[in-house]
């Protein structure tokens, strides 16, 4: 049974559910590593008692005069067949070098990125070209991620698509809420007409300014609509000030994953005007809940994910186009209902079991291929061995939290 380690920033609800699916299937000797229990900008609950997989938190250590989370002791202790990780931070690159020396194979999780969210520098670009020429494989959610990995130097045959999954069954409960209960819940919040929901951080990078501009124009022309915003973020006060001049704008605060279907059930359509999301799983969440979706074209693979039968893709930073799509849906109940049914059907395959199946296939294919050879992988191995040697007398590996522990 292949020993697989997945090293991620933090235990997001998505990752926990996916890793639990892998554990339930029992086809891999799987272990998760996390840097932080919760990133500072996030508000989700973390309850390790729900985890079915063994895991560790990687601490900061001093290594060669540098204090960061580089899991050299853990790699020395576990020697995995495959190390899967991200690559876009300095400590991740250092960890990759160690993995190149101490794991049989290495792989990256690759999502598309956008300049609106990322600062491109020559040294970052150079480092990406270097590590992509040394890594063995990549898993991607779609063609945009594959194109990015190829651009940085990974051969196409070493790239696999793995489904970005959601809790389809739980989200589908939003469609089962009765009309009377829905009407009462909407009235209690002051929601009337066509209710547009936004779920995400209250931050300008998500395009929320464009959403407010579009909604303001709808209100000025008498469109019967409301706006429900779920989430928190650094720009929340700014948007509350804008909302103070508008009717029917409701802030629901941050909502935990288990509670989100109840809010989706109140809405008629989702709006997601992001300026640069690598993916944006709220799109699939809303679809599974039976909602048509309006999304900017700055979310990964969105044209393939959101066909015209289930929503509208509008140009990024274009409040006028966003307004037009919102106006179209607000004025046509039959269209919304037709799109909502198609949306639920379109999202139905994105289960966590589907993710686990895809991930297992990715692992099998990656381990079946020879490790990459050549100057770049050779140099990465030498650098990783130097890191391993420098850390041997340092702190031991963090203990593994087993699934059976409380």
C-alpha positions as a Markdown table, in Angstrom:
| # | Residue | x | y | z |
|---|---|---|---|---|
| 1 | Unk | 0.0 | 0.0 | 0.0 |
| 2 | Unk | 1.5 | 3.3 | -1.1 |
| 3 | Unk | 2.5 | 5.8 | 1.7 |
| 4 | Unk | 1.2 | 9.2 | 0.7 |
| 5 | Unk | 1.7 | 12.5 | 2.5 |
| 6 | Unk | -0.4 | 15.5 | 1.6 |
| 7 | Unk | 1.1 | 18.8 | 3.0 |
| 8 | Unk | -1.4 | 21.7 | 3.1 |
| 9 | Unk | -1.6 | 25.1 | 4.7 |
| 10 | Unk | -4.4 | 24.4 | 7.1 |
| 11 | Unk | -7.3 | 21.9 | 7.6 |
| 12 | Unk | -10.0 | 23.6 | 5.6 |
| 13 | Unk | -13.5 | 22.0 | 5.6 |
| 14 | Unk | -13.0 | 21.0 | 2.0 |
| 15 | Unk | -9.7 | 19.2 | 2.7 |
| 16 | Unk | -10.9 | 17.5 | 5.8 |
| 17 | Unk | -13.9 | 16.1 | 4.0 |
| 18 | Unk | -11.8 | 14.9 | 1.1 |
| 19 | Unk | -9.2 | 13.3 | 3.3 |
| 20 | Unk | -11.9 | 11.6 | 5.3 |
| 21 | Unk | -13.2 | 10.1 | 2.0 |
| 22 | Unk | -9.7 | 8.8 | 1.2 |
| 23 | Unk | -9.4 | 7.3 | 4.7 |
| 24 | Unk | -12.8 | 5.6 | 4.4 |
| 25 | Unk | -11.8 | 3.9 | 1.2 |
| 26 | Unk | -8.6 | 2.5 | 2.8 |
| 27 | Unk | -6.6 | 2.1 | -0.4 |
| 28 | Unk | -3.7 | 4.3 | 0.6 |
| 29 | Unk | -1.5 | 4.6 | 3.6 |
| 30 | Unk | -2.5 | 8.3 | 3.8 |
| 31 | Unk | -1.3 | 11.0 | 6.2 |
| 32 | Unk | -1.9 | 14.8 | 6.2 |
| 33 | Unk | 0.4 | 17.5 | 7.4 |
| 34 | Unk | -0.7 | 21.1 | 8.1 |
| 35 | Unk | 1.2 | 24.3 | 8.9 |
| 36 | Unk | -1.5 | 26.0 | 11.0 |
| 37 | Unk | -4.7 | 24.8 | 12.7 |
| 38 | Unk | -6.4 | 27.9 | 11.2 |
| 39 | Unk | -5.0 | 30.7 | 9.1 |
| 40 | Unk | -5.5 | 34.2 | 10.5 |
| 41 | Unk | -7.8 | 35.3 | 7.7 |
| 42 | Unk | -10.1 | 32.3 | 8.2 |
| 43 | Unk | -13.0 | 31.8 | 10.6 |
| 44 | Unk | -14.0 | 28.2 | 10.1 |
| 45 | Unk | -14.3 | 25.7 | 13.0 |
| 46 | Unk | -11.6 | 23.0 | 13.3 |
| 47 | Unk | -12.5 | 19.8 | 15.2 |
| 48 | Unk | -9.8 | 17.1 | 15.0 |
| 49 | Unk | -12.2 | 14.6 | 16.5 |
| 50 | Unk | -14.0 | 14.5 | 13.1 |
| 51 | Unk | -10.8 | 13.4 | 11.2 |
| 52 | Unk | -10.6 | 9.8 | 10.1 |
| 53 | Unk | -7.0 | 10.2 | 8.9 |
| 54 | Unk | -3.7 | 10.6 | 10.8 |
| 55 | Unk | -2.2 | 14.1 | 10.7 |
| 56 | Unk | 0.5 | 16.3 | 12.1 |
| 57 | Unk | 1.0 | 20.1 | 12.5 |
| 58 | Unk | 4.4 | 21.2 | 11.3 |
| 59 | Unk | 6.0 | 23.7 | 13.7 |
| 60 | Unk | 8.4 | 26.5 | 12.9 |
| 61 | Unk | 12.0 | 25.5 | 13.3 |
| 62 | Unk | 15.3 | 27.3 | 12.9 |
| 63 | Unk | 17.1 | 25.9 | 9.9 |
| 64 | Unk | 20.3 | 27.4 | 8.5 |
| 65 | Unk | 19.5 | 30.6 | 10.4 |
| 66 | Unk | 15.9 | 30.7 | 9.0 |
| 67 | Unk | 12.8 | 30.1 | 11.1 |
| 68 | Unk | 10.0 | 28.4 | 9.1 |
| 69 | Unk | 7.8 | 25.4 | 8.7 |
| 70 | Unk | 10.0 | 23.0 | 6.7 |
| 71 | Unk | 9.1 | 19.4 | 7.5 |
| 72 | Unk | 12.6 | 17.8 | 7.2 |
| 73 | Unk | 12.4 | 15.8 | 10.4 |
| 74 | Unk | 9.0 | 14.5 | 9.4 |
| 75 | Unk | 10.3 | 13.5 | 6.0 |
| 76 | Unk | 13.2 | 11.7 | 7.6 |
| 77 | Unk | 10.9 | 9.8 | 9.8 |
| 78 | Unk | 8.2 | 8.9 | 7.2 |
| 79 | Unk | 10.0 | 8.6 | 3.9 |
| 80 | Unk | 6.8 | 8.6 | 1.9 |
| 81 | Unk | 6.3 | 7.1 | -1.6 |
| 82 | Unk | 4.6 | 10.4 | -2.6 |
| 83 | Unk | 4.7 | 13.9 | -1.1 |
| 84 | Unk | 1.9 | 16.1 | -2.5 |
| 85 | Unk | 2.1 | 19.8 | -1.7 |
| 86 | Unk | 1.7 | 23.4 | -2.9 |
| 87 | Unk | 4.7 | 25.4 | -4.1 |
| 88 | Unk | 4.0 | 29.1 | -4.0 |
| 89 | Unk | 5.8 | 30.1 | -0.8 |
| 90 | Unk | 9.5 | 30.0 | 0.1 |
| 91 | Unk | 9.1 | 27.4 | 2.9 |
| 92 | Unk | 7.1 | 25.2 | 0.5 |
| 93 | Unk | 9.9 | 25.3 | -2.0 |
| 94 | Unk | 12.4 | 24.4 | 0.7 |
| 95 | Unk | 10.1 | 21.6 | 1.8 |
| 96 | Unk | 9.9 | 20.4 | -1.8 |
| 97 | Unk | 13.7 | 20.2 | -2.0 |
| 98 | Unk | 13.7 | 18.0 | 1.1 |
| 99 | Unk | 10.9 | 15.9 | -0.4 |
| 100 | Unk | 12.8 | 15.5 | -3.6 |
| 101 | Unk | 15.7 | 13.9 | -1.6 |
| 102 | Unk | 13.6 | 11.9 | 0.9 |
| 103 | Unk | 10.4 | 10.9 | -0.8 |
| 104 | Unk | 10.2 | 8.5 | -3.8 |
| 105 | Unk | 8.1 | 10.9 | -5.8 |
| 106 | Unk | 6.9 | 14.5 | -5.4 |
| 107 | Unk | 3.8 | 16.3 | -6.7 |
| 108 | Unk | 2.3 | 19.7 | -6.7 |
| 109 | Unk | -1.3 | 20.8 | -6.4 |
| 110 | Unk | -1.6 | 23.4 | -9.1 |
| 111 | Unk | -4.4 | 26.0 | -9.4 |
| 112 | Unk | -4.6 | 28.8 | -11.9 |
| 113 | Unk | -3.6 | 32.3 | -10.6 |
| 114 | Unk | -4.5 | 35.8 | -11.5 |
| 115 | Unk | -2.4 | 39.0 | -11.4 |
| 116 | Unk | -5.2 | 40.7 | -9.3 |
| 117 | Unk | -4.3 | 38.4 | -6.4 |
| 118 | Unk | -0.6 | 37.6 | -7.1 |
| 119 | Unk | 2.5 | 39.8 | -7.3 |
| 120 | Unk | 4.7 | 38.5 | -10.0 |
| 121 | Unk | 8.4 | 39.1 | -9.5 |
| 122 | Unk | 11.3 | 37.8 | -11.5 |
| 123 | Unk | 12.6 | 35.7 | -8.7 |
| 124 | Unk | 9.2 | 34.1 | -8.0 |
| 125 | Unk | 8.8 | 33.2 | -11.6 |
| 126 | Unk | 12.4 | 31.9 | -11.8 |
| 127 | Unk | 11.8 | 29.7 | -8.7 |
| 128 | Unk | 8.6 | 28.3 | -10.2 |
| 129 | Unk | 10.4 | 27.4 | -13.4 |
| 130 | Unk | 13.1 | 25.6 | -11.3 |
| 131 | Unk | 10.8 | 23.5 | -9.1 |
| 132 | Unk | 8.4 | 22.6 | -11.9 |
| 133 | Unk | 11.4 | 21.2 | -13.8 |
| 134 | Unk | 12.2 | 19.0 | -10.8 |
| 135 | Unk | 8.8 | 17.8 | -9.6 |
| 136 | Unk | 7.4 | 14.4 | -10.7 |
| 137 | Unk | 3.8 | 15.2 | -11.2 |
| 138 | Unk | 0.9 | 17.7 | -10.6 |
| 139 | Unk | -2.8 | 17.4 | -9.9 |
| 140 | Unk | -5.0 | 20.1 | -11.3 |
| 141 | Unk | -8.7 | 20.9 | -11.2 |
| 142 | Unk | -8.9 | 21.6 | -15.0 |
| 143 | Unk | -7.3 | 22.8 | -18.1 |
| 144 | Unk | -6.2 | 26.2 | -16.7 |
| 145 | Unk | -4.1 | 24.6 | -14.0 |
| 146 | Unk | -2.7 | 22.1 | -16.5 |
| 147 | Unk | -1.7 | 24.9 | -18.8 |
| 148 | Unk | 0.1 | 26.7 | -16.0 |
| 149 | Unk | 2.0 | 23.6 | -15.0 |
| 150 | Unk | 3.1 | 23.0 | -18.6 |
| 151 | Unk | 4.2 | 26.7 | -18.9 |
| 152 | Unk | 6.5 | 26.3 | -15.9 |
| 153 | Unk | 8.1 | 23.1 | -17.3 |
| 154 | Unk | 6.1 | 20.0 | -16.3 |
| 155 | Unk | 5.3 | 17.6 | -19.2 |
| 156 | Unk | 1.6 | 17.2 | -20.0 |
| 157 | Unk | 1.7 | 13.4 | -19.4 |
| 158 | Unk | 2.7 | 14.0 | -15.8 |
| 159 | Unk | -0.4 | 16.1 | -15.1 |
| 160 | Unk | -3.7 | 14.6 | -13.9 |
| 161 | Unk | -7.1 | 16.2 | -13.3 |
| 162 | Unk | -8.6 | 15.6 | -9.9 |
| 163 | Unk | -12.2 | 16.6 | -9.2 |
| 164 | Unk | -12.7 | 19.6 | -6.9 |
| 165 | Unk | -15.3 | 18.2 | -4.7 |
| 166 | Unk | -18.1 | 19.5 | -2.4 |
| 167 | Unk | -20.5 | 18.0 | 0.0 |
| 168 | Unk | -23.2 | 17.4 | -2.7 |
| 169 | Unk | -25.7 | 15.6 | -0.4 |
| 170 | Unk | -25.5 | 18.2 | 2.4 |
| 171 | Unk | -25.8 | 21.2 | 0.0 |
| 172 | Unk | -28.7 | 19.5 | -1.8 |
| 173 | Unk | -30.8 | 19.8 | 1.4 |
| 174 | Unk | -31.3 | 23.5 | 0.5 |
| 175 | Unk | -33.6 | 22.3 | -2.4 |
| 176 | Unk | -35.8 | 20.4 | 0.0 |
| 177 | Unk | -36.9 | 23.4 | 2.2 |
| 178 | Unk | -40.6 | 23.9 | 1.9 |
| 179 | Unk | -42.1 | 27.0 | 0.4 |
| 180 | Unk | -43.8 | 28.1 | 3.6 |
| 181 | Unk | -40.7 | 27.8 | 5.7 |
| 182 | Unk | -38.6 | 29.5 | 3.1 |
| 183 | Unk | -41.0 | 32.5 | 2.8 |
| 184 | Unk | -41.1 | 32.8 | 6.6 |
| 185 | Unk | -37.3 | 32.7 | 6.9 |
| 186 | Unk | -36.8 | 35.3 | 4.1 |
| 187 | Unk | -39.3 | 37.6 | 5.7 |
| 188 | Unk | -37.6 | 37.4 | 9.1 |
| 189 | Unk | -34.4 | 38.8 | 7.5 |
| 190 | Unk | -36.2 | 41.4 | 5.4 |
| 191 | Unk | -35.5 | 39.6 | 2.0 |
| 192 | Unk | -37.9 | 40.2 | -0.8 |
| 193 | Unk | -38.1 | 39.7 | -4.5 |
| 194 | Unk | -35.3 | 38.0 | -6.3 |
| 195 | Unk | -32.6 | 37.3 | -3.6 |
| 196 | Unk | -29.0 | 37.3 | -4.8 |
| 197 | Unk | -26.5 | 35.6 | -2.4 |
| 198 | Unk | -22.8 | 36.3 | -2.2 |
| 199 | Unk | -20.7 | 33.9 | -0.2 |
| 200 | Unk | -17.0 | 34.7 | 0.4 |
| 201 | Unk | -14.6 | 37.1 | 2.1 |
| 202 | Unk | -15.8 | 40.7 | 2.3 |
| 203 | Unk | -12.7 | 42.0 | 0.5 |
| 204 | Unk | -12.2 | 44.1 | -2.6 |
| 205 | Unk | -10.3 | 41.3 | -4.3 |
| 206 | Unk | -13.5 | 39.3 | -4.5 |
| 207 | Unk | -15.1 | 42.0 | -6.6 |
| 208 | Unk | -17.6 | 43.0 | -4.0 |
| 209 | Unk | -17.4 | 46.7 | -5.0 |
| 210 | Unk | -18.7 | 45.7 | -8.5 |
| 211 | Unk | -21.5 | 43.7 | -6.8 |
| 212 | Unk | -22.6 | 46.8 | -4.9 |
| 213 | Unk | -22.4 | 49.0 | -7.9 |
| 214 | Unk | -24.6 | 46.5 | -9.9 |
| 215 | Unk | -27.1 | 46.2 | -7.1 |
| 216 | Unk | -27.3 | 50.0 | -6.7 |
| 217 | Unk | -28.3 | 50.3 | -10.3 |
| 218 | Unk | -30.9 | 47.6 | -10.0 |
| 219 | Unk | -32.4 | 49.4 | -7.0 |
| 220 | Unk | -32.4 | 52.8 | -8.8 |
| 221 | Unk | -34.5 | 51.3 | -11.6 |
| 222 | Unk | -37.0 | 49.6 | -9.3 |
| 223 | Unk | -36.0 | 45.9 | -9.8 |
| 224 | Unk | -37.6 | 43.8 | -7.1 |
| 225 | Unk | -34.5 | 42.2 | -5.5 |
| 226 | Unk | -32.5 | 41.8 | -2.3 |
| 227 | Unk | -28.8 | 41.1 | -1.6 |
| 228 | Unk | -27.7 | 38.6 | 1.1 |
| 229 | Unk | -23.9 | 38.6 | 1.9 |
| 230 | Unk | -22.3 | 35.8 | 3.9 |
| 231 | Unk | -18.8 | 36.1 | 5.2 |
| 232 | Unk | -16.4 | 38.4 | 6.9 |
| 233 | Unk | -13.2 | 40.2 | 5.9 |
| 234 | Unk | -11.0 | 43.3 | 6.0 |
| 235 | Unk | -13.4 | 45.5 | 4.0 |
| 236 | Unk | -16.6 | 44.6 | 5.9 |
| 237 | Unk | -17.1 | 48.1 | 7.4 |
| 238 | Unk | -16.7 | 49.7 | 4.0 |
| 239 | Unk | -19.5 | 47.5 | 2.5 |
| 240 | Unk | -21.7 | 48.1 | 5.5 |
| 241 | Unk | -21.4 | 51.8 | 4.9 |
| 242 | Unk | -22.4 | 51.4 | 1.2 |
| 243 | Unk | -25.3 | 49.2 | 2.3 |
| 244 | Unk | -26.6 | 51.8 | 4.7 |
| 245 | Unk | -27.8 | 53.8 | 1.7 |
| 246 | Unk | -29.6 | 50.8 | 0.2 |
| 247 | Unk | -32.7 | 48.8 | 1.0 |
| 248 | Unk | -32.8 | 45.0 | 1.4 |
| 249 | Unk | -29.1 | 44.4 | 1.9 |
| 250 | Unk | -28.5 | 41.8 | 4.6 |
| 251 | Unk | -25.2 | 40.8 | 6.2 |
| 252 | Unk | -25.4 | 37.3 | 7.5 |
| 253 | Unk | -21.8 | 37.2 | 8.9 |
| 254 | Unk | -19.5 | 34.2 | 8.6 |
| 255 | Unk | -21.4 | 30.9 | 8.4 |
| 256 | Unk | -19.9 | 27.5 | 9.1 |
| 257 | Unk | -20.0 | 24.9 | 6.4 |
| 258 | Unk | -22.6 | 22.8 | 8.2 |
| 259 | Unk | -25.0 | 25.7 | 8.3 |
| 260 | Unk | -24.6 | 27.1 | 4.8 |
| 261 | Unk | -27.4 | 25.1 | 3.1 |
| 262 | Unk | -30.1 | 26.9 | 5.2 |
| 263 | Unk | -28.8 | 30.2 | 3.7 |
| 264 | Unk | -28.6 | 28.9 | 0.2 |
| 265 | Unk | -32.3 | 27.9 | 0.5 |
| 266 | Unk | -33.2 | 31.5 | 1.0 |
| 267 | Unk | -31.7 | 32.7 | -2.3 |
| 268 | Unk | -32.7 | 32.7 | -5.9 |
| 269 | Unk | -29.3 | 33.1 | -7.5 |
| 270 | Unk | -25.6 | 33.3 | -6.6 |
| 271 | Unk | -23.3 | 36.2 | -7.6 |
| 272 | Unk | -19.5 | 35.7 | -7.5 |
| 273 | Unk | -17.8 | 38.7 | -9.1 |
| 274 | Unk | -14.2 | 37.7 | -8.0 |
| 275 | Unk | -11.2 | 39.5 | -9.4 |
| 276 | Unk | -9.0 | 36.4 | -9.4 |
| 277 | Unk | -10.0 | 33.1 | -7.7 |
| 278 | Unk | -7.9 | 30.0 | -8.4 |
| 279 | Unk | -11.2 | 28.1 | -8.4 |
| 280 | Unk | -14.0 | 29.4 | -6.1 |
| 281 | Unk | -15.9 | 26.3 | -4.9 |
| 282 | Unk | -18.8 | 28.4 | -3.8 |
| 283 | Unk | -19.8 | 28.3 | -7.5 |
| 284 | Unk | -20.3 | 24.5 | -7.2 |
| 285 | Unk | -21.8 | 24.8 | -3.8 |
| 286 | Unk | -24.5 | 27.1 | -5.1 |
| 287 | Unk | -25.2 | 24.9 | -8.0 |
| 288 | Unk | -25.6 | 21.8 | -5.8 |
| 289 | Unk | -28.1 | 23.9 | -3.8 |
| 290 | Unk | -30.1 | 24.4 | -6.9 |
| 291 | Unk | -29.1 | 28.0 | -7.7 |
| 292 | Unk | -28.1 | 29.6 | -11.0 |
| 293 | Unk | -24.8 | 31.4 | -10.8 |
| 294 | Unk | -23.4 | 34.7 | -12.1 |
| 295 | Unk | -19.6 | 34.6 | -12.0 |
| 296 | Unk | -16.8 | 36.8 | -13.4 |
| 297 | Unk | -14.5 | 35.2 | -15.9 |
| 298 | Unk | -11.6 | 35.5 | -13.4 |
| 299 | Unk | -12.3 | 32.1 | -11.6 |
| 300 | Unk | -10.4 | 29.0 | -12.7 |
| 301 | Unk | -11.9 | 27.2 | -15.7 |
| 302 | Unk | -15.2 | 29.0 | -15.1 |
| 303 | Unk | -16.3 | 28.8 | -18.8 |
| 304 | Unk | -16.2 | 25.0 | -18.6 |
| 305 | Unk | -17.7 | 24.9 | -15.1 |
| 306 | Unk | -20.6 | 27.3 | -15.7 |
| 307 | Unk | -22.3 | 26.6 | -19.1 |
| 308 | Unk | -25.1 | 29.0 | -20.2 |
| 309 | Unk | -27.7 | 26.5 | -19.1 |
| 310 | Unk | -26.8 | 27.0 | -15.5 |
| 311 | Unk | -25.6 | 30.6 | -15.2 |
| 312 | Unk | -23.8 | 33.5 | -16.7 |
| 313 | Unk | -20.1 | 34.4 | -17.0 |
| 314 | Unk | -19.4 | 38.1 | -17.1 |
| 315 | Unk | -16.2 | 40.1 | -17.7 |
| 316 | Unk | -14.2 | 40.8 | -14.6 |
| 317 | Unk | -14.4 | 44.3 | -13.2 |
| 318 | Unk | -17.5 | 45.0 | -15.3 |
| 319 | Unk | -20.3 | 46.1 | -13.0 |
| 320 | Unk | -22.5 | 46.9 | -16.0 |
| 321 | Unk | -22.3 | 43.4 | -17.3 |
| 322 | Unk | -22.9 | 42.0 | -13.8 |
| 323 | Unk | -25.9 | 44.3 | -13.5 |
| 324 | Unk | -27.3 | 43.0 | -16.8 |
| 325 | Unk | -27.0 | 39.4 | -15.8 |
| 326 | Unk | -28.6 | 40.1 | -12.4 |
| 327 | Unk | -31.4 | 42.0 | -14.1 |
| 328 | Unk | -32.0 | 39.1 | -16.5 |
| 329 | Unk | -32.4 | 36.6 | -13.7 |
| 330 | Unk | -34.4 | 38.9 | -11.5 |
| 331 | Unk | -37.0 | 39.4 | -14.2 |
| 332 | Unk | -37.5 | 35.8 | -15.2 |
| 333 | Unk | -38.6 | 33.3 | -12.6 |
| 334 | Unk | -39.0 | 30.5 | -15.1 |
| 335 | Unk | -35.4 | 31.0 | -16.3 |
| 336 | Unk | -34.1 | 30.9 | -12.7 |
| 337 | Unk | -36.0 | 27.7 | -12.0 |
| 338 | Unk | -34.8 | 26.0 | -15.2 |
| 339 | Unk | -31.2 | 27.0 | -14.5 |
| 340 | Unk | -31.5 | 25.9 | -10.9 |
| 341 | Unk | -32.5 | 22.4 | -11.9 |
| 342 | Unk | -29.7 | 22.2 | -14.5 |
| 343 | Unk | -27.2 | 23.5 | -11.9 |
| 344 | Unk | -28.0 | 20.8 | -9.4 |
| 345 | Unk | -27.7 | 18.1 | -12.1 |
| 346 | Unk | -24.4 | 19.6 | -13.3 |
| 347 | Unk | -22.8 | 19.6 | -9.8 |
| 348 | Unk | -24.1 | 16.2 | -8.8 |
| 349 | Unk | -20.9 | 14.3 | -9.7 |
| 350 | Unk | -18.6 | 16.5 | -7.5 |
| 351 | Unk | -18.7 | 14.2 | -4.5 |
| 352 | Unk | -15.9 | 13.6 | -2.1 |
| 353 | Unk | -15.8 | 9.9 | -3.1 |
| 354 | Unk | -15.2 | 11.1 | -6.7 |
| 355 | Unk | -12.3 | 13.1 | -5.4 |
| 356 | Unk | -10.9 | 10.1 | -3.6 |
| 357 | Unk | -11.2 | 7.9 | -6.7 |
| 358 | Unk | -9.4 | 10.6 | -8.8 |
| 359 | Unk | -6.7 | 11.1 | -6.2 |
| 360 | Unk | -6.1 | 7.3 | -6.0 |
| 361 | Unk | -5.7 | 7.1 | -9.8 |
| 362 | Unk | -3.3 | 10.1 | -9.7 |
| 363 | Unk | -1.2 | 8.4 | -7.0 |
| 364 | Unk | -1.1 | 5.1 | -9.0 |
| 365 | Unk | -0.1 | 6.8 | -12.2 |
| 366 | Unk | 2.5 | 9.0 | -10.6 |
| 367 | Unk | 4.2 | 6.0 | -8.8 |
| 368 | Unk | 4.1 | 3.9 | -12.0 |
| 369 | Unk | 6.2 | 6.5 | -13.9 |
| 370 | Unk | 10.0 | 6.8 | -13.3 |
| 371 | Unk | 11.0 | 9.7 | -11.1 |
| 372 | Unk | 12.2 | 12.6 | -13.2 |
| 373 | Unk | 15.9 | 12.7 | -14.1 |
| 374 | Unk | 18.2 | 15.4 | -15.4 |
| 375 | Unk | 20.0 | 18.5 | -14.2 |
| 376 | Unk | 17.0 | 20.1 | -12.4 |
| 377 | Unk | 15.8 | 17.0 | -10.4 |
| 378 | Unk | 19.5 | 16.2 | -9.6 |
| 379 | Unk | 20.2 | 19.7 | -8.3 |
| 380 | Unk | 17.0 | 19.6 | -6.2 |
| 381 | Unk | 18.0 | 16.3 | -4.7 |
| 382 | Unk | 21.4 | 17.6 | -3.7 |
| 383 | Unk | 19.9 | 20.7 | -2.1 |
| 384 | Unk | 17.4 | 18.5 | -0.3 |
| 385 | Unk | 20.1 | 16.2 | 1.1 |
| 386 | Unk | 22.0 | 19.3 | 2.3 |
| 387 | Unk | 18.8 | 20.4 | 4.2 |
| 388 | Unk | 18.3 | 16.9 | 5.6 |
| 389 | Unk | 21.9 | 16.8 | 6.8 |
| 390 | Unk | 21.7 | 20.3 | 8.4 |
| 391 | Unk | 18.5 | 19.2 | 10.3 |
| 392 | Unk | 19.6 | 15.8 | 11.6 |
| 393 | Unk | 20.7 | 17.1 | 15.0 |
| 394 | Unk | 17.8 | 19.5 | 15.3 |
| 395 | Unk | 14.3 | 19.0 | 16.6 |
| 396 | Unk | 12.6 | 15.6 | 16.2 |
| 397 | Unk | 9.6 | 15.0 | 14.0 |
| 398 | Unk | 6.3 | 16.2 | 15.4 |
| 399 | Unk | 4.2 | 13.3 | 16.8 |
| 400 | Unk | 1.6 | 11.8 | 14.5 |
| 401 | Unk | -2.0 | 12.3 | 15.6 |
| 402 | Unk | -3.8 | 9.0 | 14.9 |
| 403 | Unk | -7.4 | 8.8 | 13.9 |
| 404 | Unk | -8.1 | 6.7 | 17.0 |
| 405 | Unk | -6.9 | 9.4 | 19.4 |
| 406 | Unk | -9.5 | 11.7 | 21.0 |
